[in-house]
Amino acid sequence: MWTDEIVEEIHRIREKYAEFFNYDLDAIFASLRKNEGAEKS
């Protein structure tokens, strides 16, 4: 079966990110919003 290495990497990163925040969606969302504002500066 063919797998896309880029998609697999994104899945690994997403899993580590969620694990870092103990799978707390509010904390993940707050972090993403904070990072979104930092990119525009």
C-alpha positions in Angstrom: 0.0 0.0 0.0 1.3 3.5 -0.9 1.7 6.0 1.9 2.4 9.7 1.6 5.4 10.5 3.7 4.4 14.2 4.1 0.9 13.3 5.4 2.4 10.7 7.8 4.8 13.3 9.1 1.9 15.8 9.6 0.0 13.1 11.6 3.1 12.5 13.8 3.6 16.2 14.5 -0.1 16.7 15.2 -0.1 13.8 17.6 3.0 15.1 19.5 1.4 18.6 19.7 -1.8 17.2 21.1 0.1 15.0 23.6 2.1 18.0 24.7 -1.1 19.7 25.7 -2.5 16.5 27.3 -5.1 16.4 24.5 -6.8 19.5 26.0 -8.6 21.1 23.1 -9.0 24.5 24.8 -5.2 24.6 25.5 -4.4 23.5 21.9 -6.7 26.1 20.5 -5.3 28.9 22.7 -1.8 27.9 21.6 -2.7 28.0 18.0 -4.4 31.4 18.3 -1.3 32.8 20.1 1.0 31.5 17.4 -1.3 32.8 14.7 -0.9 36.3 16.1 2.9 35.9 16.4 3.2 35.1 12.7 1.6 38.4 11.6 4.0 40.6 13.5 
